[in-house]
Amino acid sequence: MMNSAWRLTTHENGIADLVLDLPGEKVNKLSTAVMEELRELMGQLGGMAEQIDVLLVSSGKTGNFIAGADITEIRSITTSAEAEAKAELGQELLNHWVELPFLTVCLIDGAALGGGLEFALACDYRVVTDSPKTKLGFPEVNLGIIPGFGGTQRLPHLVGKIDALDLILSGKQISGKQAYRIGLADAHLPQAFADEKTREFCLGLLTPEGSAAAHTHRKKARRKSLLLECTPVGRIIIYKLTEVELRKKTGGHYPAPFAALRVIRKTHRMGMRAGLKVERHEFGRLAPKQISKNLVELFFTGEALKHHPIMQGEGAPGAIERAAVLGAGVMGGRIAWLFSNKQIPVALRDISWEAVQQGCRAAHSVYKEVAKRKSLSASEISNAMQLITGTTEAGALGWPDIVIEAVVEDLETKKKVLSETEQLVEPDTILATNTSSLSVAAMSAALSRPEQFVGLHFFNPPNRMPLVELVRGPDTSDDTLRTVALLARKLGKTPILVKDCPGFLVNRVLMPYLTESVALLEEGADLRHLDQVFKQYGMPMGPIRLLDEIGIDVGSKVAGILATAYGERMQISPFFEGVTQHRDMLGKKTKAGFYLYDKKKPRPNPAMQELLPHTETPAAKFDDEQLKLRPLLLMVNEAARCIEEEVVESPAFLDMALIMGTGFPAFRGGLLKWADTYGIEQVYTTLGAYAEKYGPRFAPTPLIEELARKESGFYGL
Amino acid sequence: MKERLAIVDGIRSPLAKAGGELKNVSADDLGAFVTKHIVARNSVDPHEIDEVIFGNVAQPADAANVARVIALKAGLPRNIPAYTVHRNCASGMESISTAANKIFAGEANIIIAGGTESMSNIPLLFNREYTSFVQRMMRAKTPLQKMRVLMGFRLRYLSPIIGVQQGLTDPISGMIMGDTAEVLAREFKISRERQDEYALLSHQRAVAAAEQGMLANEIIPIPVGEYEELLQHDSGPRPDQSAEALAKLKPYFDRHNGTVTVGNACPLTDGAAAVLLMSEKEARRRKLEPLGYLREYAYASLEPERMGLGPVYATSRLLQKAKAKMSDFEVIELNEAFAAQVIANEIAFDSEAFAKQYLGRDSKVGFLDRSLLNPQGGAIAVGHPVGATGTRITVHVLRELRRTGKNTGLATLCVGGGQGAAFLLEVE
């Protein structure tokens, strides 16, 4: 075969090598074509029992074993029957693979995910390396589906139910060492000697001692979970606890992990063939569903962002070895944390030592938070904190390659700080502003090297929110943009390029949602009811809780800026403006806002209820649908404007930005995806009706009108 | 020295009594703190730094070659080498004179030097008997052998060696530093009252300096605990210190006939200081305006039990080397290990007989003017983090010269084991 993906070599010693090296690709994928080729090869292998004692499968790609099935194939699935057939094809293939008349061993030195791991599970033995790139996992649930090539059957059988549920339901990826510990791998080898040691392992398997040792390890690894798993009561406990945990984590919005749990539960003690049938049935149910389609779409959007043209360019990108942050507020402190967490020394400057200390404290509290979730020793924290240098001197920024300004949101102050800094740093230092609502162009005008200036807007809390809005100023150079985009990636963020307009993308789209929610309160809606409706919709918290979290003063200030910029449609009510006079009711930071935060569970703040103008209107007149649609559709309308004005490149990027910047529910695929799913005509007519009833802010934009007329959708653009 | 060494910048942490505000900050973290600040404050590309040299006395067991640990923790590029120097209380000064030698030998261009000490973290040690017991236990293979070793255990094995006490004891004379101060008090007939009077002056001067913000440029505030507080000033100086309170204290080292108390001696202290160094030529080439210059240095030694007189020995040699005289100095820092020791030096500096008998000079070294001596108080009030003090007084002399518009100063100190160190410093 000409462009063969599989390469078979036999050796005198009985070990044959089978290398998968997909031509023209960076990673190996189990596409239909690759599997078809394997099927043909297996026909040949079946008759080679004489020459082969052990078949060693490895990958020709560095840092990758098999990345999984081809996701474009999953995207194209439209019916359950089609999905089931696809799964069955893979299942059958691997069933034949298991029956090969010699031992099969795979060497995993890189990612073995999804279908790739299912293939590895069908081998008799798995050898993993200690390379940091070696990752094993089932990311299927992240795409709204479950493993469909026997993963739900072979994994529990090999490592026990507890570890299998943990892996399959969470979608997480584990290291080679962890895989060895739970018995998923039979040997854990240093990457430098992987080849020699794997061959030794293979030859060892041919001796009674070697094969006994491998099996002893498997048994030992399983021992801890056996006690619970071998009794019916124990199993019920496992399933119940898993389900409770799952409900808490997903809010019940993601069906895939529940389906995986169902399959594993149902197929206990079932034979392989019957089990596989249950598995592919559930797979078939999930794959054509909207949720899976949404999540798959987001996967591709993520890939597009990862390989976005702004990250490409001629020559080596500027390296960021040292950084500085101006403004040691909570935001500045946490941005400093991002650097320190990646071992990049960072200066943190403010005008008073008290402010500097608060900023350092903000960074330190992020470490303390992290330490609760994963193992982080006191000395690791102290060493990382040592990389943050607090200072009050403008000139003591420590030779930074980038300076990020996060001072008070006031244009004149920012201009002054930036131009002052520009004089003090080296000529090749990049300056960035973390403004959330001010004009990057206006700041750029104050600088003598505007080509090295860029907007880099982090979302609060920056240690958790994966989005940064990357704002190109009028003179920003491509090199600057690329260096900063790559830095954002290094800091674990996804940069999305947006236009320099007030509120940029996310705040501009989010603000109508918040103001409309406040308007609903003023009309007499119950705040808990309103928040509940959006929690059910899938938001991490309702809009009113979110306002308390942001801070009512901050929210109102940004709303004011946007109102000035966009006029009537963003006008905020006098009530909302007035609330900020009450300095003791600014939200969670003052322990009181729309809610009171004095006890464990927040409860409505009676003092705030007093301030609301129309408390006498009965709450019952608002149904769930209305509460949901008014804020949502107003957001869609603003989002459509952003698409019209090319604030962001595509509806898919807009959706991703809202998901990563605000926690908009991913299973909905994003705001515009939701609008498409809801029906664009429906969006258009409802907006029209609301415009009549509640005011011109709801008047549908020309884009929505056009899409409705064409019976298309945002994603048809 | 053929050329002057430019001390481009110098800063320090606030000093805190051992067991106080900085008790949980290790010597390496203190050193990293001042190092990262000296880097942040100066327009020198960190990649251009050739070496990091730190002085440290207690040498923490968990940070061997503490200078390297400091360089790494401070976030300096990893290819910058670092080493630690030890000349007891002069370790901070040794880091600077070693750097000078390296720079003028053409082996380095830019060096960060400094001193650090966390006397809070000097450990208690197991004694030799217990150590040997543990070794025997580890060698024992069979249960019977183990049993036999175990039977040999004695309670006295558990009595610890106090590391800090041992560190402050001269192994040759067997005297702890306080005892050497008593030796000087007797040799020069220095009464308890004169010592207390000097200690009070030290506190009064240190308190006034802090109140008037004279140290603001020198001290970088350090966050303490879990970043909930900031230590901005030295915690040692006592605004309410009175002569009566000092008089009430019992002699500490010689309970019966002694004169040295914890009130007229310097306390155990935590702190660090750092300087950025290069040749004067290099500083000029870079158009920098250095804090000041080291023109000459000298070290000298004497009997361990009279170690407190180190400054007069070292200064005598310094003056000869630099062809200078005492009246050239406009600011003098003579480290206050003990009030008795400072006064003994005052007498010796001004004594022709002493100069003839001990220093081989025809004339006295020169008068030590108390109005020029330790004008912002000294170690009795602010403390003596042994490895860091040499750097601190060097920086302080330069900053005080700048503040008062003067030019020439002396930094000198006594060194446990019987040595003295002296720096001739200039601003212009």
Chai-1 contact restraints between the chains, C-beta under 6 A:
chainA,res_idxA,chainB,res_idxB,connection_type,confidence,min_distance_angstrom,max_distance_angstrom,comment,restraint_id
A,P345,B,G75,contact,1.0,0.0,6.0,A-B,restraint_1
A,A347,B,A40,contact,1.0,0.0,6.0,A-B,restraint_2
A,W353,B,P221,contact,1.0,0.0,6.0,A-B,restraint_3
A,W353,B,L230,contact,1.0,0.0,6.0,A-B,restraint_4
A,Q357,B,P223,contact,1.0,0.0,6.0,A-B,restraint_5
A,Q357,B,L230,contact,1.0,0.0,6.0,A-B,restraint_6
A,C360,B,P223,contact,1.0,0.0,6.0,A-B,restraint_7
A,C360,B,Y227,contact,1.0,0.0,6.0,A-B,restraint_8
A,R361,B,Y227,contact,1.0,0.0,6.0,A-B,restraint_9
A,H364,B,Y227,contact,1.0,0.0,6.0,A-B,restraint_10
A,N383,B,K73,contact,1.0,0.0,6.0,A-B,restraint_11
A,Q386,B,A32,contact,1.0,0.0,6.0,A-B,restraint_12
A,Q386,B,K73,contact,1.0,0.0,6.0,A-B,restraint_13
A,L387,B,G75,contact,1.0,0.0,6.0,A-B,restraint_14
A,T389,B,K36,contact,1.0,0.0,6.0,A-B,restraint_15
A,T389,B,A40,contact,1.0,0.0,6.0,A-B,restraint_16
A,T391,B,A40,contact,1.0,0.0,6.0,A-B,restraint_17
A,A396,B,A40,contact,1.0,0.0,6.0,A-B,restraint_18
A,A396,B,R41,contact,1.0,0.0,6.0,A-B,restraint_19
A,G398,B,V39,contact,1.0,0.0,6.0,A-B,restraint_20
A,G398,B,A40,contact,1.0,0.0,6.0,A-B,restraint_21
A,W399,B,D45,contact,1.0,0.0,6.0,A-B,restraint_22
A,W399,B,P46,contact,1.0,0.0,6.0,A-B,restraint_23
